[in-house]
Amino acid sequence: MRLLLKVLAVSDIVVYRTRAERLHNDMFQFLSSASGAYLKHFTPELRALSTRCGLDVPLSSLGPAVIIFQETTHTQLLGQDSKMAGYADTLLQKRFHDLGLGTEAFSSVQYVGTQTITPPTDYSGLLEAIKQQVKNTHTRSPRQPGIVFHALEALSERFCGELSDEKMTLYSFFPDEYFTCSALCLSCNIRCKNGMNHLRDRVPHMADGLCQYAHQYNNKVLICKRCYEAGREVIVVPKTSASSDNPWFGLAKYAWSGYVLECASCGVIYRSRQYWMGNQDPESGVVRSEVKHVWEDSDAFLTSHQNAAQRVLDGMNYVIQSVSEYGTGPTKAVTAWITDQVAPPYWRPNTEITACHGCQKEFKEAERKHHCRSCGEGFCHPCSSRRMPVPERGWGNSPVRVCEACYRQGGPPDTNSQVCKVEPRGLIARRVTEVAQSTLDMVTTAVDYPLCFVKDVARPDYWVPDQDITKCNQCSKPFTPAMSKHHCRACGQGVCGPCSTHNKPVPSRGWDHPVRVCDSCHARTDSL
């Protein structure tokens, strides 16, 4: 019994082999006695382990799996006449029940049989059953040999003398590492397949099978296709500019060309809005997507396409701060340049506009040039103060800036153009651009959409929504209607202005340039 207890305690799978032509009562009584002894001596330790590791499972599922392997010569195998799967296992359980015996200590009792008329024995069925049990990591997981050795040491010391219950608490027959980590994927709810305490050994959570995409976790990553085909997995992160760009001019040049995908090995492999129309999706050529499992307290998916828009807004604020000392002249030049980069094809470039198309008044150096959303010509503010919907150009049904002539005739000169029923995604970027431009040169009359709307569209998913922020996360001061709510770009919490005065790059979130962070994140010594 001592040896049997050691075998049951240290094993995941126990094979009971018999060559008897029939399964006799002795076998059932033996297994039931083994189950009873296992429960008698190990139940306190198993309960303590279940509580310690947060294993929300019955104690019976923590025990070993038993496979009864019967080899006959003349007799049919158990349940051979039935085509129903698992019928032999059902007959085994019925036999235990009829004899008044129990197997509560075992996580499962499975029957595998083979009939050997002419040697050698066919072990394929047994091998397959063992493989299935080994793959099942729902409760028990793979472990290092050293852990098994320490468990055997504790078992040998415990069962070398008198079997007194007082000695039970001195030993750990079931190290935590014997059992599967209780962490669940936040996205698909599948369980980690590694053993307990694997994070202590710097082994990350892992799970078999595919995960499902969850918008709130942004758990789709992009992998450089060229590197993947070369046998390397290099995850690329959307950024506002390439690492080789000058900090502020790189943002001014590329922010409104969309996000940049830059591979550490291949360099810049994609720009999301390299052209105004007809840009290909990156997954069609340069990257492959993969949905990853998401684990609690994991920082694997802090960067995503979702916060690219907010990174661009922050990048533009950084540009504003960088060029403000040079006066309005350079600021206007940057504004006009950005406008031309994302302008629809029918807009006249700023460089060609020297005078208002309506009143013919020449533009001064610091004077704002406005585009009519209908005809695309450049106007001064008084000549383009009208607003009306321009669905023919893809601007939807909301009123936008138009000139006097287009307002009077009710549409663009080309009356044959069809109404664009689907609003191009690029126009959203155009509207965000207009907000940034109006901030850049301190002119607010050209804003087609309220700034709060743009912020809601651009807000990253890890940010706490404004409506859920009632007090500063740092000083706990309640927010009043007159107080501004700021978001830390590192942790996403809502903070007040005095608690978020510092700027710091946050590369883990995709911000390679200094952005607003809270005092706690600024005080961190590690890289954000």
Secondary structure as GFF3:
##gff-version 3
##sequence-region A 1 528
A	DSSP	alpha_helix	2	10	.	.	.	ID=ss1
A	DSSP	beta_strand	13	18	.	.	.	ID=ss2
A	DSSP	alpha_helix	25	53	.	.	.	ID=ss3
A	DSSP	three_ten_helix	59	62	.	.	.	ID=ss4
A	DSSP	beta_strand	65	72	.	.	.	ID=ss5
A	DSSP	alpha_helix	87	98	.	.	.	ID=ss6
A	DSSP	beta_strand	108	115	.	.	.	ID=ss7
A	DSSP	alpha_helix	124	135	.	.	.	ID=ss8
A	DSSP	alpha_helix	145	158	.	.	.	ID=ss9
A	DSSP	three_ten_helix	165	170	.	.	.	ID=ss10
A	DSSP	three_ten_helix	176	178	.	.	.	ID=ss11
A	DSSP	three_ten_helix	198	201	.	.	.	ID=ss12
A	DSSP	beta_strand	220	224	.	.	.	ID=ss13
A	DSSP	alpha_helix	225	229	.	.	.	ID=ss14
A	DSSP	beta_strand	235	236	.	.	.	ID=ss15
A	DSSP	beta_strand	238	239	.	.	.	ID=ss16
A	DSSP	alpha_helix	247	254	.	.	.	ID=ss17
A	DSSP	three_ten_helix	255	257	.	.	.	ID=ss18
A	DSSP	beta_strand	260	263	.	.	.	ID=ss19
A	DSSP	beta_strand	267	271	.	.	.	ID=ss20
A	DSSP	three_ten_helix	282	284	.	.	.	ID=ss21
A	DSSP	beta_strand	287	291	.	.	.	ID=ss22
A	DSSP	alpha_helix	308	323	.	.	.	ID=ss23
A	DSSP	three_ten_helix	324	326	.	.	.	ID=ss24
A	DSSP	alpha_helix	328	342	.	.	.	ID=ss25
A	DSSP	three_ten_helix	350	352	.	.	.	ID=ss26
A	DSSP	beta_strand	370	371	.	.	.	ID=ss27
A	DSSP	beta_strand	378	379	.	.	.	ID=ss28
A	DSSP	three_ten_helix	382	384	.	.	.	ID=ss29
A	DSSP	beta_strand	386	389	.	.	.	ID=ss30
A	DSSP	three_ten_helix	391	393	.	.	.	ID=ss31
A	DSSP	beta_strand	399	402	.	.	.	ID=ss32
A	DSSP	alpha_helix	404	409	.	.	.	ID=ss33
A	DSSP	alpha_helix	425	440	.	.	.	ID=ss34
A	DSSP	alpha_helix	451	458	.	.	.	ID=ss35
A	DSSP	three_ten_helix	466	468	.	.	.	ID=ss36
A	DSSP	beta_strand	486	487	.	.	.	ID=ss37
A	DSSP	beta_strand	494	495	.	.	.	ID=ss38
A	DSSP	beta_strand	502	506	.	.	.	ID=ss39
A	DSSP	three_ten_helix	507	509	.	.	.	ID=ss40
A	DSSP	beta_strand	511	517	.	.	.	ID=ss41
A	DSSP	alpha_helix	519	523	.	.	.	ID=ss42
###
